[in-house]
Amino acid sequence: MLEKINQLIKGKSADGPVLRFLLSCLAVFVLHCRFEIFDGGFPDSALLNGLNKLYNTFSRPDFSDLFVLAAVYLMLKYVSKKDKKTDFGSLVLSFVLAVTLVTAISFAKLNSADFLFANSYQMLISCACIAGFWVMIYGGLRCVYYLFEKGTLETRGAGGNTFWEEYFSLIGFAVIFIGWLPWILMNYPGSGCPDSLLQLQQFLGDASWGAWHPPLSTCIMGSLFTLGRLLADANFGFFLYCFMQTLVGAKVFSLSMKKLYNLGIPVKWCMAGIVFFAFTPFWGTYAQWVEKDLFYAEIAVLQTVCMMEILVKKQCDKKDAVLLCLTSLGAVFLRNNGIHAVLPALLCMVIWLKKESRRRVAAVMLLTLVLYEGMMRIVYPAMGIGGISAAESLSVPFQQTARYVCEHADEVTEYERQVIDNTLNYDAMLISYDPVISDPVKYLYRGADLGDYFKIWFRMFFKHPGTYVAAFINQGYGYIAPVSQNIEAWIQGEYYSYMGEIGLHHVFDSNLAYILIQIWNLSMVLPLVKYLCSPGLYTWIVVVLAMMLIKRRKYSGLILFVPSFMNILVCLASPLATAIRYELPTVASVPLLIGWTYFVINRTKD
């Protein structure tokens, strides 16, 4: 059946161009779908009611539809000429992505799967939407595959472009630094957030220390603030942290692109990565935001670069082991969930490497684990630093329980209610549940033993598994598909009261900050540009790149993807349904992973 359809699309039948045209029309129709539910205004007439619902389902057409139609048609025509037969792997992957996209859109709009299953009409429309996205995604995937497979690696250091070989790092650093500089200067001294203010309070002695914000991050932030305050004033201390993460980001991100250049990746693609880092607005927004996420992402990318160096050489010498150890420790101590990304990646390298290299990486992994556990279980408690609440890692089950009791309160037994109340406060949970953020429910945790809770959690799962699945998707739809934008790092117009207490105040005219605010807003609504602010886009890129390596049976190349995949899994268990700051390590690694995939596919076979 698939081959018959493929023959039609390829034009081996007189109906081929017609079918391509119809599929292109379907794609255009899908792009005009409102993704909402309409009951219709004529309940007494099934025909009129159906037509009215169909009318309300789609937005008004415009002239751009002709360009979209032509683009999709030409894409399908190009793919049909290149493909000798239907690529089954691409077909399956594109179908999965299409279903995921429509599902994520439904939860983003309605907090449920009602767009897909509310009634027979919705099932028909959702199937049409899936089919339309399937067509576009399949064509796009095949074009990406052709781009990678026809590529070649350039020779470096043998009569090549000596200018780029000598000055790439400097140029890359300068471009990124200049791209971020207006953000940290125009909103001097920077923007704060509740998390960073709590870290400053801890360092300055105005709050008790706790490990829920990594103490290393707190010490760096507080030390720079104190140093700047001694040298000039509180504003300069606040600004020093912004300046530090700008310098580190410009250096690390340009280094990652320089490493790709050294591997033979064409310079135009390496410079495209530099431009992405320098001028995508959310990077500048994070540069002026005093928070732990950007600095952690920078160190995470540096750790990935160290891994790549070892994977390319297929060995780990002493210098590599030292650098890998330092960056791994930096990653695990700058964010609490960093351990979940670092250890699995190191374990994969231990399994893949041989002899002495294996032993060195194993030593790095063991040292990282021992130091992390030692600090969390021995050193921090001995220093009076509070531990991490068990609720921090339970966003998913707590949200599932909350959704269950909201939707099926009449089925909750007295014993189940009592266990839930002992754990989370049953009555408060009924009014606190928010399907896209777990904090209102998570903060209800009373510190009780979780043994009985998980027993009833499993029991209720088997009663209504659909509710649990819905709660999980609702809590993470932004990470599984590019359906929402949430930079989160903001341009702060008015400072919190504590910021004023420690001497922080705006220096420049507020209009400068408003300019940045407008750019921040535009970056999340402008066509095409807005998708750069969608965490789900980077998840898709990582998945597609990994599937390309699997298709070519380049399994060892997947080791470099482990930190990003683990970061995505952490995001799915995070408190927010869509926040790019949680996925920032993956976002920052994507240009490196694109170049790495290109290199692995096109390098000479062993």
JOZIVEN-V345428 format. One record per backbone hydrogen bond with DSSP energy under -1.0 kcal/mol. CO is the residue of the C=O (numbers start at 1). NH is the residue of the N-H. If there is no record, write none. Layout:
BEGIN
co-><CO,CO>
nh-><NH,NH>
END
This chain:
BEGIN
co-><1,2,3,4,5,6,7,13,15,16,17,18,19,20,21,22,23,24,25,26,27,29,30,32,42,45,46,47,48,49,50,51,52,53,57,62,63,64,65,66,67,68,69,70,71,72,73,74,75,76,77,78,79,87,88,89,90,91,92,93,94,95,96,97,98,99,100,101,102,103,104,105,106,107,113,113,114,119,120,121,122,123,124,125,126,127,128,129,130,131,132,133,134,135,136,137,138,139,140,141,142,143,144,145,146,160,161,162,163,164,167,168,169,170,171,172,173,174,175,176,177,180,181,182,185,187,188,191,193,194,195,196,197,198,199,200,201,201,209,214,215,216,217,218,219,220,221,222,223,224,225,226,227,228,233,234,235,236,238,239,240,241,242,243,244,245,246,247,248,249,250,251,252,253,254,255,256,257,258,259,260,261,264,266,267,268,269,270,271,272,273,274,275,276,280,281,282,283,284,286,288,289,292,293,294,295,296,297,298,299,300,301,302,303,304,305,306,307,308,309,310,310,317,318,319,320,321,322,323,324,325,326,327,328,329,335,338,339,342,343,344,345,346,347,348,349,354,354,355,356,357,358,359,360,361,362,363,364,365,366,367,368,369,370,371,372,373,374,374,375,378,379,380,381,386,389,390,391,394,395,396,397,398,399,400,401,402,403,404,408,409,413,414,415,416,417,418,419,420,423,425,426,428,429,434,436,438,439,441,442,450,451,452,453,454,455,456,457,458,460,464,465,466,467,468,469,470,471,473,473,476,481,486,487,496,497,498,499,500,509,510,511,512,513,514,515,516,517,518,519,521,522,522,526,527,528,529,530,531,533,534,535,536,537,538,539,540,541,542,543,544,545,546,547,548,549,550,555,556,558,559,561,562,563,564,565,566,567,568,571,575,577,579,583,584,585,586,589,590,591,592,593,594,595,596,597,598,599>
nh-><5,6,7,8,9,10,12,16,19,20,21,22,23,24,25,26,27,28,29,30,31,32,33,59,45,49,50,51,52,53,54,55,56,57,34,65,66,68,69,70,71,72,73,74,75,76,77,78,79,80,81,82,83,91,92,93,94,95,96,97,98,99,100,101,102,103,104,105,106,107,108,109,110,111,116,117,118,123,124,125,126,127,128,129,130,131,132,133,134,135,136,137,138,139,140,141,142,143,144,145,146,147,148,149,150,162,165,166,167,168,171,172,173,174,175,176,177,178,179,180,181,184,185,186,188,190,507,290,197,198,199,200,201,202,203,204,206,207,386,218,219,220,221,222,223,224,225,226,227,228,229,230,231,232,237,238,239,240,242,243,244,245,246,247,248,249,250,251,252,253,254,255,256,257,258,259,260,261,262,263,265,264,154,270,271,272,273,274,275,276,277,278,279,280,283,285,286,287,288,289,191,291,296,297,298,299,300,301,302,303,304,305,306,307,308,309,310,311,312,313,314,315,321,322,323,324,325,326,327,328,329,330,331,332,333,338,342,343,346,347,348,349,350,351,352,353,357,358,359,360,361,362,363,364,365,366,367,368,369,370,371,372,373,374,375,376,377,378,379,380,382,383,385,384,211,392,393,394,398,399,400,401,402,403,404,405,406,407,408,411,412,417,418,419,420,421,422,423,424,446,429,430,432,433,437,577,442,443,444,445,454,455,456,457,458,459,460,461,462,464,468,469,470,471,472,473,474,475,476,477,479,483,580,489,500,501,502,504,503,512,514,515,516,517,518,519,520,521,522,523,524,525,526,530,529,531,532,533,534,486,537,539,540,541,542,543,544,545,546,547,548,549,550,551,552,554,553,558,559,561,562,565,566,567,568,569,570,571,572,574,438,478,582,587,588,589,590,593,594,595,596,597,598,599,600,601,602,603>
END
